[in-house]
Amino acid sequence: MLGWAVFFLIIALVAAAFGFGGIAGTAAWIAQVLFVVFLVLFAISLVVSLVRGGRPPTP
């Protein structure tokens, strides 16, 4: 998910460089939403891991 956020951020930067304001704004908004969703899921995962007290599986 973080990869998608970075992807849309790059699209927004490229679109802004070429002067496509609408596309840049939309891509930047999508990147922000995906980043926030990533942070929320990461926080939930961290809390669940701490509550369960288990170690992550080793490969």
PyMOL CGO cylinders between C-alpha atoms (Angstrom):
from pymol import cmd
from pymol.cgo import CYLINDER

trace = [
    CYLINDER, 0.00, 0.00, 0.00, 2.89, 2.31, 0.74, 0.3, 1, 1, 1, 1, 1, 1,
    CYLINDER, 2.89, 2.31, 0.74, 4.17, 1.53, -2.74, 0.3, 1, 1, 1, 1, 1, 1,
    CYLINDER, 4.17, 1.53, -2.74, 0.90, 2.71, -4.27, 0.3, 1, 1, 1, 1, 1, 1,
    CYLINDER, 0.90, 2.71, -4.27, 1.07, 5.94, -2.26, 0.3, 1, 1, 1, 1, 1, 1,
    CYLINDER, 1.07, 5.94, -2.26, 4.58, 6.61, -3.54, 0.3, 1, 1, 1, 1, 1, 1,
    CYLINDER, 4.58, 6.61, -3.54, 3.45, 5.77, -7.08, 0.3, 1, 1, 1, 1, 1, 1,
    CYLINDER, 3.45, 5.77, -7.08, 0.61, 8.30, -6.97, 0.3, 1, 1, 1, 1, 1, 1,
    CYLINDER, 0.61, 8.30, -6.97, 2.94, 10.88, -5.40, 0.3, 1, 1, 1, 1, 1, 1,
    CYLINDER, 2.94, 10.88, -5.40, 5.35, 10.50, -8.32, 0.3, 1, 1, 1, 1, 1, 1,
    CYLINDER, 5.35, 10.50, -8.32, 2.46, 10.78, -10.79, 0.3, 1, 1, 1, 1, 1, 1,
    CYLINDER, 2.46, 10.78, -10.79, 1.33, 13.96, -9.02, 0.3, 1, 1, 1, 1, 1, 1,
    CYLINDER, 1.33, 13.96, -9.02, 4.82, 15.46, -9.18, 0.3, 1, 1, 1, 1, 1, 1,
    CYLINDER, 4.82, 15.46, -9.18, 5.23, 14.64, -12.86, 0.3, 1, 1, 1, 1, 1, 1,
    CYLINDER, 5.23, 14.64, -12.86, 1.75, 15.97, -13.70, 0.3, 1, 1, 1, 1, 1, 1,
    CYLINDER, 1.75, 15.97, -13.70, 2.45, 19.16, -11.75, 0.3, 1, 1, 1, 1, 1, 1,
    CYLINDER, 2.45, 19.16, -11.75, 5.75, 19.62, -13.58, 0.3, 1, 1, 1, 1, 1, 1,
    CYLINDER, 5.75, 19.62, -13.58, 3.94, 19.45, -16.92, 0.3, 1, 1, 1, 1, 1, 1,
    CYLINDER, 3.94, 19.45, -16.92, 1.19, 21.81, -15.75, 0.3, 1, 1, 1, 1, 1, 1,
    CYLINDER, 1.19, 21.81, -15.75, -1.69, 19.37, -15.39, 0.3, 1, 1, 1, 1, 1, 1,
    CYLINDER, -1.69, 19.37, -15.39, -3.13, 20.83, -12.19, 0.3, 1, 1, 1, 1, 1, 1,
    CYLINDER, -3.13, 20.83, -12.19, -6.29, 18.73, -12.00, 0.3, 1, 1, 1, 1, 1, 1,
    CYLINDER, -6.29, 18.73, -12.00, -4.53, 15.44, -12.49, 0.3, 1, 1, 1, 1, 1, 1,
    CYLINDER, -4.53, 15.44, -12.49, -1.76, 16.46, -10.07, 0.3, 1, 1, 1, 1, 1, 1,
    CYLINDER, -1.76, 16.46, -10.07, -4.26, 17.44, -7.40, 0.3, 1, 1, 1, 1, 1, 1,
    CYLINDER, -4.26, 17.44, -7.40, -6.22, 14.22, -7.76, 0.3, 1, 1, 1, 1, 1, 1,
    CYLINDER, -6.22, 14.22, -7.76, -3.10, 12.05, -7.70, 0.3, 1, 1, 1, 1, 1, 1,
    CYLINDER, -3.10, 12.05, -7.70, -1.78, 13.91, -4.65, 0.3, 1, 1, 1, 1, 1, 1,
    CYLINDER, -1.78, 13.91, -4.65, -5.12, 13.43, -2.86, 0.3, 1, 1, 1, 1, 1, 1,
    CYLINDER, -5.12, 13.43, -2.86, -5.09, 9.69, -3.63, 0.3, 1, 1, 1, 1, 1, 1,
    CYLINDER, -5.09, 9.69, -3.63, -1.50, 9.46, -2.37, 0.3, 1, 1, 1, 1, 1, 1,
    CYLINDER, -1.50, 9.46, -2.37, -2.48, 11.19, 0.88, 0.3, 1, 1, 1, 1, 1, 1,
    CYLINDER, -2.48, 11.19, 0.88, -5.47, 8.91, 1.43, 0.3, 1, 1, 1, 1, 1, 1,
    CYLINDER, -5.47, 8.91, 1.43, -3.42, 5.78, 0.76, 0.3, 1, 1, 1, 1, 1, 1,
    CYLINDER, -3.42, 5.78, 0.76, -0.66, 6.99, 3.10, 0.3, 1, 1, 1, 1, 1, 1,
    CYLINDER, -0.66, 6.99, 3.10, -3.16, 7.63, 5.90, 0.3, 1, 1, 1, 1, 1, 1,
    CYLINDER, -3.16, 7.63, 5.90, -4.74, 4.20, 5.38, 0.3, 1, 1, 1, 1, 1, 1,
    CYLINDER, -4.74, 4.20, 5.38, -1.25, 2.68, 5.48, 0.3, 1, 1, 1, 1, 1, 1,
    CYLINDER, -1.25, 2.68, 5.48, -0.46, 4.45, 8.75, 0.3, 1, 1, 1, 1, 1, 1,
    CYLINDER, -0.46, 4.45, 8.75, -3.75, 3.35, 10.33, 0.3, 1, 1, 1, 1, 1, 1,
    CYLINDER, -3.75, 3.35, 10.33, -3.25, -0.28, 9.30, 0.3, 1, 1, 1, 1, 1, 1,
    CYLINDER, -3.25, -0.28, 9.30, 0.34, -0.17, 10.53, 0.3, 1, 1, 1, 1, 1, 1,
    CYLINDER, 0.34, -0.17, 10.53, -0.75, 1.21, 13.91, 0.3, 1, 1, 1, 1, 1, 1,
    CYLINDER, -0.75, 1.21, 13.91, -3.46, -1.45, 14.24, 0.3, 1, 1, 1, 1, 1, 1,
    CYLINDER, -3.46, -1.45, 14.24, -0.97, -4.16, 13.34, 0.3, 1, 1, 1, 1, 1, 1,
    CYLINDER, -0.97, -4.16, 13.34, 1.53, -2.81, 15.87, 0.3, 1, 1, 1, 1, 1, 1,
    CYLINDER, 1.53, -2.81, 15.87, -1.06, -2.69, 18.67, 0.3, 1, 1, 1, 1, 1, 1,
    CYLINDER, -1.06, -2.69, 18.67, -2.33, -6.20, 17.92, 0.3, 1, 1, 1, 1, 1, 1,
    CYLINDER, -2.33, -6.20, 17.92, 1.23, -7.50, 17.88, 0.3, 1, 1, 1, 1, 1, 1,
    CYLINDER, 1.23, -7.50, 17.88, 1.98, -5.89, 21.23, 0.3, 1, 1, 1, 1, 1, 1,
    CYLINDER, 1.98, -5.89, 21.23, -1.24, -7.17, 22.79, 0.3, 1, 1, 1, 1, 1, 1,
    CYLINDER, -1.24, -7.17, 22.79, -0.70, -10.73, 21.60, 0.3, 1, 1, 1, 1, 1, 1,
    CYLINDER, -0.70, -10.73, 21.60, 2.90, -10.64, 22.79, 0.3, 1, 1, 1, 1, 1, 1,
    CYLINDER, 2.90, -10.64, 22.79, 4.05, -12.96, 20.07, 0.3, 1, 1, 1, 1, 1, 1,
    CYLINDER, 4.05, -12.96, 20.07, 7.15, -12.64, 17.99, 0.3, 1, 1, 1, 1, 1, 1,
    CYLINDER, 7.15, -12.64, 17.99, 6.86, -12.38, 14.23, 0.3, 1, 1, 1, 1, 1, 1,
    CYLINDER, 6.86, -12.38, 14.23, 7.51, -15.65, 12.39, 0.3, 1, 1, 1, 1, 1, 1,
    CYLINDER, 7.51, -15.65, 12.39, 11.08, -16.15, 11.24, 0.3, 1, 1, 1, 1, 1, 1,
    CYLINDER, 11.08, -16.15, 11.24, 11.62, -17.03, 7.59, 0.3, 1, 1, 1, 1, 1, 1,
]
cmd.load_cgo(trace, "trace")
